[in-house]
Amino acid sequence: MGLMFGDGLFDAQFLRTVGHTYYGGADIGECFATAARMRDRDPESWYAAWTALAERLYDAGQASLVAGRGASARDAFLRASNYFRASYTFLMGVPVDPRLVKAYERQSEAFARACALMRQPAESVRIPFGETTLHGVFLRASSSDTPRATLIINGGYDSTAEECFFYSGAAALQRGYNVLLFDGPGQGEALIKRGIHL
């Protein structure tokens, strides 16, 4: 028996999501309450529960923004981004499930909304790759013109540039590094939206 699920993979993915708490990608109470609404080894209940939470937080972020509470909006959008990512964990595969594409788009949208509210707004970039480009997000540690080291960060098969913010991007920014998050071939936008494999 795992922490929340009898299935080791479900438990590992739950812990992955909760693990983003430190840098604003999750709230422990929200995660445990959401997991309690899921059925063990049931990808459909997993998708439905995380999607419902993500949409609720996205709406809360929008309401906070309208009310002039930028920090609250940013925090809600960050968590919504991670929860949208969590929702499609068990939808990865071929053929591509349309819910995966929609959840990925919502993840990216929520993350972009959060980044626009950071001290140094992020810049969406396209990285040349052969005959095409790859998705990236560039974040500056400061508005100063002082040269800074830039960490280039990407994840694995089921990770995204946006999720990498919680893994190491936020920590790097706090330590004065600029950060380039990107999806390589077979990851994130390249895989989900454009079918670019390794």
C-alpha positions as CSV (number, residue, x, y, z in Angstrom):
1,M,0.0,0.0,0.0
2,G,1.3,3.4,-1.0
3,L,0.7,6.8,0.5
4,M,-2.7,7.3,-1.2
5,F,-3.1,4.5,-3.7
6,G,-2.5,0.8,-3.9
7,D,-0.9,1.2,-7.3
8,G,2.7,2.2,-7.2
9,L,2.5,4.3,-10.4
10,F,-0.5,6.2,-9.2
11,D,1.2,6.9,-5.9
12,A,4.4,8.0,-7.6
13,Q,2.5,10.4,-9.9
14,F,0.6,11.8,-6.9
15,L,3.9,12.4,-5.0
16,R,5.3,14.0,-8.2
17,T,2.5,16.5,-8.1
18,V,2.7,17.2,-4.4
19,G,6.4,17.5,-4.7
20,H,6.0,20.8,-6.5
21,T,4.6,22.4,-3.4
22,Y,7.8,24.1,-2.3
23,Y,7.9,26.4,-5.4
24,G,4.2,27.1,-5.7
25,G,3.1,24.3,-8.0
26,A,0.8,22.6,-5.5
27,D,-0.9,22.8,-2.2
28,I,-0.7,19.7,0.0
29,G,-4.3,20.0,1.2
30,E,-5.7,20.5,-2.3
31,C,-3.7,17.4,-3.5
32,F,-4.8,15.1,-0.7
33,A,-8.5,16.2,-1.0
34,T,-8.3,15.7,-4.8
35,A,-6.7,12.2,-4.5
36,A,-9.5,11.2,-2.0
37,R,-12.0,11.7,-4.9
38,M,-10.2,9.3,-7.2
39,R,-10.6,5.5,-7.6
40,D,-7.4,3.5,-7.3
41,R,-6.0,2.4,-10.7
42,D,-8.7,4.4,-12.5
43,P,-7.2,6.9,-15.1
44,E,-10.6,8.4,-15.8
45,S,-11.2,9.5,-12.2
46,W,-7.6,10.7,-12.0
47,Y,-8.2,12.9,-15.1
48,A,-11.5,14.2,-13.9
49,A,-10.4,15.1,-10.3
50,W,-7.2,16.9,-11.3
51,T,-9.0,18.7,-14.2
52,A,-11.8,19.9,-11.9
53,L,-9.3,21.3,-9.4
54,A,-7.2,23.0,-12.1
55,E,-10.3,24.7,-13.6
56,R,-11.4,25.9,-10.2
57,L,-8.0,27.4,-9.5
58,Y,-7.8,28.9,-13.0
59,D,-11.1,30.6,-12.3
60,A,-9.9,31.7,-8.9
61,G,-6.8,33.2,-10.5
62,Q,-8.9,35.1,-13.0
63,A,-11.2,36.4,-10.2
64,S,-8.1,37.5,-8.2
65,L,-6.7,39.3,-11.2
66,V,-10.0,41.2,-11.8
67,A,-10.0,42.2,-8.1
68,G,-6.4,43.5,-8.4
69,R,-4.8,40.8,-6.3
70,G,-1.9,40.0,-8.7
71,A,0.1,37.8,-6.3
72,S,-3.0,35.6,-5.5
73,A,-3.8,35.3,-9.2
74,R,-0.2,34.3,-10.0
75,D,-0.2,31.6,-7.3
76,A,-3.5,30.2,-8.4
77,F,-2.4,30.1,-12.1
78,L,0.8,28.3,-11.1
79,R,-1.0,25.6,-9.2
80,A,-3.6,25.3,-12.0
81,S,-0.8,24.8,-14.5
82,N,0.7,21.9,-12.5
83,Y,-2.7,20.3,-11.9
84,F,-3.6,20.4,-15.6
85,R,-0.3,18.6,-16.2
86,A,-1.1,16.0,-13.5
87,S,-4.5,15.4,-15.1
88,Y,-3.1,14.0,-18.4
89,T,-0.4,11.8,-16.9
90,F,-2.3,8.6,-17.7
91,L,-3.5,9.9,-21.1
92,M,0.0,9.8,-22.7
93,G,0.2,7.5,-25.6
94,V,-0.8,6.8,-29.2
95,P,-3.2,7.7,-30.6
96,V,-3.1,11.1,-28.9
97,D,-6.2,11.6,-26.7
98,P,-7.9,15.0,-27.5
99,R,-8.2,15.5,-23.7
100,L,-4.4,15.4,-23.5
101,V,-4.0,18.1,-26.0
102,K,-6.6,20.3,-24.3
103,A,-5.1,19.8,-20.8
104,Y,-1.6,20.6,-22.2
105,E,-3.0,23.8,-23.7
106,R,-4.7,24.7,-20.5
107,Q,-1.4,24.0,-18.6
108,S,0.6,26.2,-20.9
109,E,-2.1,29.0,-20.8
110,A,-2.2,28.9,-16.9
111,F,1.6,29.0,-16.7
112,A,1.8,31.9,-19.2
113,R,-0.8,33.8,-17.1
114,A,1.3,33.2,-14.0
115,C,4.5,34.3,-15.7
116,A,3.0,37.6,-16.8
117,L,2.5,38.4,-13.1
118,M,6.0,37.6,-11.9
119,R,8.5,40.3,-11.0
120,Q,10.2,39.7,-14.3
121,P,7.7,38.5,-16.8
122,A,8.7,35.5,-18.8
123,E,9.4,35.5,-22.5
124,S,8.0,32.8,-24.8
125,V,10.7,31.7,-27.3
126,R,11.1,29.4,-30.3
127,I,14.3,27.5,-30.5
128,P,15.6,26.5,-34.0
129,F,15.6,22.7,-34.4
130,G,16.3,21.4,-37.9
131,E,13.4,22.5,-40.2
132,T,11.2,23.5,-37.2
133,T,11.4,25.1,-33.8
134,L,10.9,24.0,-30.2
135,H,8.9,25.7,-27.5
136,G,10.8,27.5,-24.7
137,V,10.3,29.9,-21.9
138,F,13.0,32.4,-20.9
139,L,12.9,33.9,-17.4
140,R,15.3,36.6,-16.1
141,A,16.4,36.8,-12.5
142,S,16.5,40.6,-12.7
143,S,15.8,43.5,-15.0
144,S,19.4,44.6,-14.6
145,D,21.7,44.6,-17.6
146,T,24.4,42.8,-15.5
147,P,25.5,39.6,-17.3
148,R,24.2,36.5,-15.6
149,A,24.7,32.8,-16.1
150,T,21.7,31.1,-17.7
151,L,20.6,27.6,-16.8
152,I,19.1,25.6,-19.6
153,I,16.5,23.1,-18.2
154,N,14.4,20.4,-19.7
155,G,12.7,17.3,-18.4
156,G,11.8,13.9,-19.6
157,Y,9.2,12.2,-21.7
158,D,6.1,13.1,-19.7
159,S,7.5,16.4,-18.4
160,T,7.1,19.8,-19.9
161,A,9.0,23.1,-19.9
162,E,6.3,24.5,-17.6
163,E,6.7,21.7,-15.1
164,C,10.5,22.2,-15.1
165,F,9.9,25.6,-13.5
166,F,8.8,23.8,-10.3
167,Y,11.7,21.2,-10.4
168,S,14.5,23.7,-10.7
169,G,13.6,26.9,-12.6
170,A,12.2,28.8,-9.6
171,A,15.1,27.8,-7.4
172,A,17.6,29.0,-10.1
173,L,15.8,32.3,-10.4
174,Q,16.0,32.8,-6.6
175,R,19.7,32.2,-6.7
176,G,20.3,34.8,-9.4
177,Y,20.4,32.7,-12.6
178,N,18.5,33.3,-15.7
179,V,16.5,30.3,-16.9
180,L,15.6,28.8,-20.2
181,L,13.0,26.0,-19.9
182,F,12.3,24.1,-23.1
183,D,10.6,21.0,-24.5
184,G,13.0,18.9,-26.5
185,P,11.9,16.4,-29.2
186,G,9.6,13.8,-27.7
187,Q,8.6,16.1,-24.8
188,G,5.8,18.6,-24.0
189,E,4.6,20.7,-26.9
190,A,6.9,19.0,-29.4
191,L,5.3,15.7,-28.7
192,I,1.8,16.5,-27.7
193,K,0.9,19.3,-30.3
194,R,3.4,18.6,-33.1
195,G,4.2,14.9,-33.0
196,I,7.9,15.4,-32.9
197,H,9.5,12.3,-31.4
198,L,13.1,11.6,-30.4
